[in-house]
Amino acid sequence: MTSTVPNDNLKENLGDQISNKLVSEIIRNRIKVNKKRFHANDNISDFINPGELDILQKEVASKVKDLLKSLVIDIDNDHNSQETAERVAKMYLKEVFKGRYQKRPDVTDFPNAKKLDEIYTLGPISVRSACSHHMVPIIGDCWIGIKPGDKVIGISKFSRVADWVFSRPHIQEEAVMILADEIERLCEPKGLAILVKAKHYCMCWRGVKEPNTSMINSIVRGDFRHDISLKQEFFELVKQQPNALSCY
């Protein structure tokens, strides 16, 4: 869920902040004062001031070093592990979890001047996330169906928004719901359908170790929910696309 902008009086001097406490504590306190959530799949970018993300990255690197030491890995003498903490911190904050710490990509909407009302689908859109239970990858494909309303957005924006939403720790069911919420806010379609098929490495790599198992889930809203034929048309269009779900 996207947070609201914090109060101006909560913006402290950055130098004073860092000299007194960890920047993660400062960000967390801002969120709490504003009575907002900071769950694993929430976006908290509104509560991060300019320059703080780089400082947070250094803090995370320090904590990862402690983790590696507790795993009895010689980060001082093992040349493969000497810069691992810094790499991991950068990976989490700037790449795989960037959807938590960066604002949503800019999306411009346009009037539906031709009053288009035929559905269209996009996909497969590659999505990459992480299981919020074990912090290991979720990798898959997403298909989006739209019945336009009064506004439309460029088709590339769906990929950008999907990447932003999925680049957080998630369970797949919630990720699809959050993506649907964002798309509805952006273009207010008459109908929306989303289908995701993904492999969960918490199941492929560990635990039962089933590398061929995927999870498929979907969400339908608006006209797709109320019109069975429209919903069926979406799934038929998905089947015709590359990497489609032949078993769906």
N, C-alpha and C positions, 0 to 999 in steps of 0.2 A: 504494500500500500504506500502511495506517495504521501510524504509528510507535508505539513504547511510551513510557511516561512516563519522562523523564530522571531521573537520580539527584538527590536533594535538594542534594548538595554542589556541583552544577553551577549552582545558581541564584545568580548574583552580584548584587551591588548594582547597580541599573540606572544610577545616576549615575556610578559608577566605570567601568562598562562603556563608556558612551558617550564618556567623556572620554579613553579609551585607544585605542579602535579602532571600526571601523564595526560597527553592530549586525548586519549580514549576516554578518560574520566570526564574531561571537560565536555566532549561531544555527548557522552551519555547523560550528563547532568542537564544539558540544554534540552535534550529530548524529553527527559522526565519532567522538567519544569513546564514544558508545553503539553504534557500529558499525551504524548504520542508513543507509538510502539517502536521497538527496534528488534523485531523478530528476524530470523535469519533471512527471510525473503522480502523484508521491507526495504524500501529505498530511503536512505537517511541523508541524502545529499544536501537537503535544505538546512541541515544543522552543522555542516562542515564549512568553516570559513576558508578563504583563500590562503594557501600555504600549509594548511593543517594536514592535508592528505599525505604530503611528502614526509611530514614529521611522524604521522601515524605509521607510515611504511617503515620508518626506522625503529619505531617502538615494536611493531610486529616482528621485525627481523630479530630484535633482541629476545623476544619471547620464543621464537622458533629455535634460536640457539640453545635456549634452556631446554626445550623439548628434545633436541638432538643429543644434548649432554645426558639427559635422563634416559635416553635410549642407548646410552653407552656407545656413542659414535664419536670418534676422535676428530673433532672439527679443527683441531690445531695442526695435526700432522697428516691427516688423510686429504690428499690434494683434490680428491673428487668431492669432498664435503666442505671445504674451507669457505666457499661462498654460497653454499646451499641456502642458508637462512635468508640472505639478501634476495636470492632468486625467488624463493617461495613467497616472501613478503610482497615483492613486486607482482608476482603472478596473481596472488589473491586480490590485491587492492586495485591493480591496473588492468587485469585481464579477466580471469575466470569469475570474479565476484564484482566486476566493475558496475554491474547493475544496481548494487547497493549504494555505491559511493559517488557515482556520476549521475548528472541530471539526464532526463530523457532526451534523446536526440530531437533536434528541431524538426517539426512536421508542419508543413503549410497545407491548409485545406483550400479547396476551390469549390465554387458553386456547381452543382449538377445542372448545368445550363440546358442540356439536352433532355433532362428528366429521364435519364436511363433507369430502367427498372429490371433489367435482366441480370441474373446472378453471374458472377465470375469467381474463379478460384485461382489461388496461387499456391505453388508448391512443386516439389518438396523444398521447404525452407529448412536448412540445417540449423538445429538448435543444440546447444551445449550447456549443461547445467551441472549441478553436483547434488548428490543426496544429502539432505540436511542431517540425516542420522549418522552417516559415516564419512561425509566429506569426500566421497569418491565420485567419478564422473557419471553423468547421465548424458547420453549422446543419441540423437535421433533426428527425425524429420517431422515437419509441421506442414499442414495444409490449411488454408484459410479460405472460406467462402463468404462472399459479400453480396447482399442485395442492397444497392445504393439507396440512400435517402437524399436529403437536400445538399449534402456535402460529399466530396470525394477527395482522396489523397493519392499521391503517386504510389505506384505499386512497390517501388523499392523501399518505401517507408515501412511497409509491413515487415520486411526482413530486418530492418534496423530496430524497430520496436520489439520484435520477437527476440532478437539477440540481447537487447537491454533487459528485458523481463527475465529471460532464462539465465542470464549471467549473475545468478545468485544461488545460494543453497536453497533447495526446494524439495517438496514432494511433487510428483508430476501433476497430480490432480489439482493442486493449488496453483501451480504455474500456469496451467491452461485457463483457469478462472481469472487470474490477474491479467493475462494477456487479453482476454475477452473484454475485461473492464476498460483497459487502456484503449483498445480499438474503438469501443463504443464511445468513449469520451472524445476521441479524435475525429471521427467521421459520422457518428450518429446514424449508422446504417438501419435500414428497415429490417434487415435480417443479417445474422452473423452465425457462421459455423466454423469450428476449429477442430481439427483432429491431429493428434500427436502419437507417433509410434517411436519408442525409444528403448535403448538397452540401458539397464541399470548395473553399474559395475559393483555395487554393493551385493549384487546377486551373481554377477558373472565372475568376479575376481576373488570374492571371498564367500563365506557362508556355504550355500549349497553349490556354488560354482557351476552355474548353468549358463554357458556362453551363448547359447542359441535362443534364449528366452527374451522376448520383448514385451513391453507394456503398451497397450493401445487404449487411449481414452479420447472422448470427444465432448464438446459442449455446443449446444445450439440455442440461439436466442432469437426473439422477434419472429419474423415470418417463417424462419426455418423450424422453429419450435411448434408453430401452430398449423403449418401446412406440411402434411406428411409427404406429398409429392415433391415439394421443394427440397425437403431434407434428403429424400432418396436421390434427387437429381445431383445434389452436392456429392454424395458418396459415389455415384456413378462417374462423375467427372474426376474425382480423385483417383478412381481405379484406372482411368485412361492415361494418367500422368506417369512420368518416370519414377521408378522406385515405389510404385503405388502398392496399395495393400490388397493383394490378390485374394487374401483370405478374409477380407472384411466384408 
